[in-house]
Amino acid sequence: MRPRRITLDELPRGVRARVVGLEAGTRALRRLAEMGLTPGTLVEVVMDYGGPILVRVRGTIIAIGRGMARKVIVEPLWEG
């Protein structure tokens, strides 16, 4: 069974995921890369209260807006 792919804004808090794709234009791709969000990177949502989402990326916590988070495709790494 193929893992389910979702956007970063849909990832539940505390669940780790791997970035598998980016659906963005050139400027947004550059900005996402500057934030460390590139394919293969592990991410985890640490806080999501309806505004910007706080995400752990490469050992750093960043804030990312919902619109930008919708451009990041991830595969959750469900443990258990």
Backbone as numpy.savetxt, mean C-alpha at the origin, in Angstrom:
# Nx Ny Nz CAx CAy CAz Cx Cy Cz
-4.92 -21.68 -5.69 -5.75 -20.50 -5.69 -4.87 -19.25 -5.69
-5.15 -18.33 -6.56 -4.39 -17.10 -6.68 -4.75 -16.14 -5.55
-3.75 -15.50 -4.92 -4.06 -14.56 -3.84 -4.94 -13.42 -4.34
-5.80 -12.94 -3.47 -6.70 -11.83 -3.81 -5.93 -10.52 -3.84
-6.14 -9.75 -4.86 -5.49 -8.44 -4.99 -6.49 -7.35 -4.64
-6.04 -6.40 -3.84 -6.86 -5.27 -3.44 -6.01 -4.00 -3.53
-6.63 -2.85 -3.33 -5.87 -1.62 -3.30 -5.45 -1.34 -1.86
-4.41 -0.55 -1.71 -3.85 -0.28 -0.39 -4.89 0.33 0.56
-5.79 1.13 0.04 -6.81 1.74 0.93 -7.81 0.71 1.45
-7.86 -0.48 0.86 -8.76 -1.54 1.31 -8.09 -2.50 2.30
-6.77 -2.39 2.46 -6.03 -3.30 3.32 -6.39 -3.03 4.79
-6.82 -4.07 5.52 -7.17 -3.87 6.94 -5.93 -3.50 7.77
-6.16 -2.74 8.81 -5.08 -2.35 9.72 -4.43 -3.60 10.32
-3.11 -3.61 10.36 -2.36 -4.69 10.97 -2.05 -5.86 10.06
-2.57 -5.86 8.84 -2.30 -6.95 7.88 -1.17 -6.53 6.96
-0.17 -7.38 6.86 0.94 -7.10 5.94 0.55 -7.52 4.53
1.14 -6.83 3.55 0.85 -7.13 2.15 2.08 -6.83 1.31
2.11 -7.40 0.12 3.18 -7.13 -0.84 2.61 -6.30 -1.97
3.30 -5.23 -2.33 2.91 -4.41 -3.47 3.14 -5.22 -4.74
2.09 -5.36 -5.55 2.22 -6.14 -6.79 2.03 -5.29 -8.04
1.57 -4.07 -7.88 1.38 -3.22 -9.05 1.01 -1.80 -8.67
1.17 -0.92 -9.63 0.82 0.49 -9.44 0.03 0.93 -10.66
-1.15 1.47 -10.43 -2.00 1.95 -11.52 -2.03 3.46 -11.47
-0.99 4.07 -12.03 -0.85 5.51 -11.92 -0.12 6.06 -13.14
-0.27 7.36 -13.32 0.46 8.05 -14.37 1.90 8.30 -13.95
2.67 8.91 -14.83 4.09 9.11 -14.61 4.39 9.88 -13.33
3.69 10.99 -13.09 3.95 11.80 -11.90 3.64 11.03 -10.63
2.50 10.35 -10.62 2.11 9.58 -9.43 3.07 8.40 -9.22
3.50 7.75 -10.30 4.47 6.65 -10.16 5.75 7.14 -9.52
6.21 8.30 -9.94 7.43 8.87 -9.38 7.24 9.17 -7.89
6.10 9.74 -7.54 5.83 10.08 -6.14 5.75 8.81 -5.28
5.07 7.78 -5.79 4.96 6.53 -5.04 6.34 5.90 -4.84
7.19 5.95 -5.86 8.55 5.42 -5.75 9.35 6.21 -4.71
9.16 7.53 -4.67 9.84 8.35 -3.67 9.43 7.97 -2.25
8.19 7.50 -2.10 7.70 7.06 -0.79 8.11 5.62 -0.47
8.76 4.96 -1.42 9.20 3.58 -1.20 8.19 2.53 -1.62
7.10 2.96 -2.24 6.05 2.03 -2.66 6.31 1.57 -4.09
7.05 0.47 -4.20 7.38 -0.12 -5.49 7.02 -1.60 -5.47
6.80 -2.22 -6.62 6.45 -3.64 -6.64 7.47 -4.49 -5.88
6.92 -5.42 -5.07 7.74 -6.30 -4.26 7.92 -5.83 -2.82
7.63 -4.57 -2.55 7.79 -4.01 -1.21 6.71 -4.52 -0.27
7.09 -4.82 0.97 6.12 -5.20 2.00 5.60 -3.94 2.66
4.28 -3.91 2.90 3.64 -2.77 3.54 2.67 -3.26 4.62
2.35 -2.37 5.54 1.37 -2.67 6.59 0.66 -1.37 6.97
-0.66 -1.37 6.96 -1.43 -0.21 7.42 -1.37 -0.21 8.94
-0.88 0.90 9.51 -0.80 0.98 10.97 -1.90 1.84 11.57
-2.48 2.74 10.77 -3.59 3.55 11.27 -4.45 4.01 10.10
-5.76 3.92 10.27 -6.70 4.33 9.22 -7.98 4.81 9.90
-8.11 6.13 10.01 -9.29 6.70 10.65 -10.12 7.53 9.68
-10.05 7.22 8.40 -10.90 7.91 7.44 -10.21 9.00 6.64
-9.10 9.53 7.12 -8.33 10.53 6.38 -7.15 9.84 5.71
-5.99 10.51 5.72 -4.80 9.85 5.19 -4.51 8.56 5.97
-3.91 7.60 5.30 -3.61 6.30 5.89 -2.14 6.30 6.30
-1.85 5.81 7.51 -0.46 5.65 7.92 -0.03 4.24 7.59
1.07 4.12 6.84 1.54 2.85 6.32 3.00 2.65 6.69
3.34 1.45 7.16 4.74 1.11 7.41 5.31 0.58 6.10
6.37 1.24 5.63 7.04 0.88 4.38 8.54 0.93 4.62
9.21 -0.19 4.41 10.67 -0.24 4.54 11.14 0.29 5.90
10.40 -0.02 6.97 10.79 0.37 8.31 10.42 1.79 8.70
9.74 2.51 7.83 9.34 3.90 8.09 7.83 4.01 7.97
7.24 4.86 8.79 5.79 5.08 8.69 5.56 6.36 7.89
4.75 6.22 6.83 4.43 7.35 5.97 2.92 7.58 5.98
2.52 8.80 5.68 1.10 9.12 5.49 0.85 9.19 4.00
-0.22 8.54 3.57 -0.57 8.54 2.14 -2.06 8.83 2.02
-2.41 9.73 1.12 -3.81 10.06 0.90 -4.55 8.89 0.27
-5.86 8.87 0.47 -6.69 7.78 -0.05 -6.62 7.66 -1.56
-6.61 8.76 -2.26 -6.55 8.72 -3.73 -5.27 8.05 -4.21
-4.17 8.38 -3.57 -2.89 7.78 -3.94 -2.87 6.31 -3.53
-3.44 5.98 -2.36 -3.48 4.60 -1.88 -4.28 3.70 -2.83
-5.28 4.27 -3.52 -6.07 3.49 -4.47 -5.29 3.10 -5.72
-4.14 3.72 -5.92 -3.30 3.42 -7.08 -2.32 2.27 -6.81
-2.23 1.84 -5.53 -1.28 0.81 -5.13 -2.03 -0.52 -4.98
-1.67 -1.51 -5.81 -2.30 -2.83 -5.77 -1.45 -3.75 -4.90
-2.09 -4.40 -3.93 -1.37 -5.28 -3.00 -2.01 -6.65 -2.91
-1.20 -7.61 -2.47 -1.69 -8.96 -2.14 -1.48 -9.14 -0.64
-2.56 -9.24 0.13 -2.42 -9.45 1.58 -1.69 -10.76 1.86
-0.87 -10.75 2.90 -0.13 -11.92 3.35 -0.81 -12.42 4.62
-1.92 -13.11 4.46 -2.69 -13.59 5.61 -1.87 -14.63 6.34
-1.76 -14.47 7.62 -1.00 -15.42 8.44 -1.95 -16.29 9.21
-1.55 -17.54 9.38 -2.40 -18.43 10.18 -2.75 -19.69 9.50
